[in-house]
């Protein structure tokens, strides 16, 4: 978030926000951590979110992003 001192308004750098989200996803969920938690908690989003300390929405997005729970 950046402050535009001329207008005293905050704005988001969308590219920086996307990069930060991607970094957080990899840091939290890479190396099979999300898949393991998904299996451990039987796919229960609320339990997985609590385990990682994030929102349920973040888990839903990460599951789609990493393709967890899909049969290949």
C-alpha contacts under 8 A as a table, 3 or more apart, distances in Angstrom:
res1	aa1	res2	aa2	distance
1	X	10	X	6.24
1	X	11	X	5.56
1	X	12	X	4.64
1	X	13	X	6.62
2	X	10	X	5.33
2	X	11	X	5.34
2	X	12	X	6.19
2	X	13	X	7.43
3	X	8	X	6.39
3	X	9	X	5.66
3	X	10	X	4.46
3	X	11	X	6.53
4	X	7	X	5.70
4	X	8	X	5.39
4	X	9	X	5.27
4	X	10	X	6.06
4	X	11	X	7.41
5	X	8	X	4.67
5	X	9	X	7.00
12	X	17	X	7.26
13	X	16	X	5.37
13	X	17	X	6.14
14	X	17	X	5.01
14	X	18	X	6.14
15	X	18	X	5.14
15	X	19	X	6.22
16	X	19	X	5.09
16	X	20	X	6.12
17	X	20	X	5.10
17	X	21	X	6.19
18	X	21	X	5.09
18	X	22	X	6.17
19	X	22	X	5.09
19	X	23	X	6.14
20	X	23	X	5.09
20	X	24	X	6.15
21	X	24	X	5.10
21	X	25	X	6.10
22	X	25	X	5.07
22	X	26	X	6.29
23	X	26	X	5.24
23	X	27	X	6.06
24	X	27	X	4.98
24	X	28	X	5.98
25	X	28	X	5.35
25	X	29	X	5.57
25	X	30	X	7.18
25	X	62	X	6.98
26	X	29	X	5.41
26	X	30	X	4.83
27	X	30	X	6.23
28	X	33	X	7.41
28	X	34	X	7.88
28	X	52	X	7.53
29	X	32	X	6.69
29	X	33	X	5.12
29	X	34	X	4.86
29	X	62	X	7.73
30	X	33	X	5.91
30	X	34	X	7.01
32	X	35	X	5.13
32	X	36	X	5.97
33	X	36	X	5.13
33	X	37	X	6.15
34	X	37	X	5.10
34	X	38	X	5.96
34	X	63	X	7.62
34	X	68	X	7.37
35	X	38	X	4.97
35	X	39	X	6.19
35	X	68	X	5.65
35	X	69	X	7.27
36	X	39	X	5.16
36	X	40	X	6.00
37	X	40	X	4.88
37	X	41	X	5.98
37	X	43	X	7.96
37	X	48	X	6.15
37	X	51	X	7.91
38	X	41	X	5.47
38	X	42	X	5.88
38	X	43	X	4.68
38	X	44	X	7.20
38	X	45	X	7.98
38	X	48	X	6.58
38	X	68	X	7.54
38	X	69	X	7.39
39	X	42	X	5.10
39	X	43	X	6.23
40	X	43	X	7.76
41	X	44	X	5.69
41	X	47	X	6.41
41	X	48	X	6.60
43	X	48	X	7.54
43	X	69	X	7.72
44	X	47	X	5.50
44	X	48	X	6.33
45	X	48	X	5.12
45	X	49	X	6.03
45	X	56	X	6.01
45	X	59	X	6.70
45	X	60	X	7.19
46	X	49	X	5.14
46	X	50	X	6.18
46	X	56	X	5.87
47	X	50	X	5.12
47	X	51	X	6.15
48	X	51	X	5.02
48	X	52	X	6.36
48	X	56	X	7.88
48	X	59	X	7.22
49	X	52	X	5.30
49	X	53	X	5.75
49	X	54	X	5.10
49	X	55	X	5.60
49	X	56	X	5.25
49	X	58	X	7.79
49	X	59	X	6.04
50	X	53	X	4.88
50	X	54	X	6.48
50	X	55	X	7.71
51	X	54	X	7.99
54	X	58	X	6.54
54	X	59	X	7.36
55	X	58	X	5.26
55	X	59	X	6.64
56	X	59	X	5.09
56	X	60	X	6.23
57	X	60	X	5.04
57	X	61	X	6.25
58	X	61	X	5.18
58	X	62	X	6.10
59	X	62	X	4.98
59	X	63	X	6.00
60	X	63	X	5.23
60	X	64	X	6.49
61	X	64	X	5.28
61	X	65	X	6.06
62	X	65	X	4.82
62	X	66	X	5.88
63	X	66	X	5.40
63	X	67	X	5.64
63	X	68	X	5.02
63	X	69	X	7.50
64	X	67	X	5.04
64	X	68	X	6.75
67	X	70	X	6.05
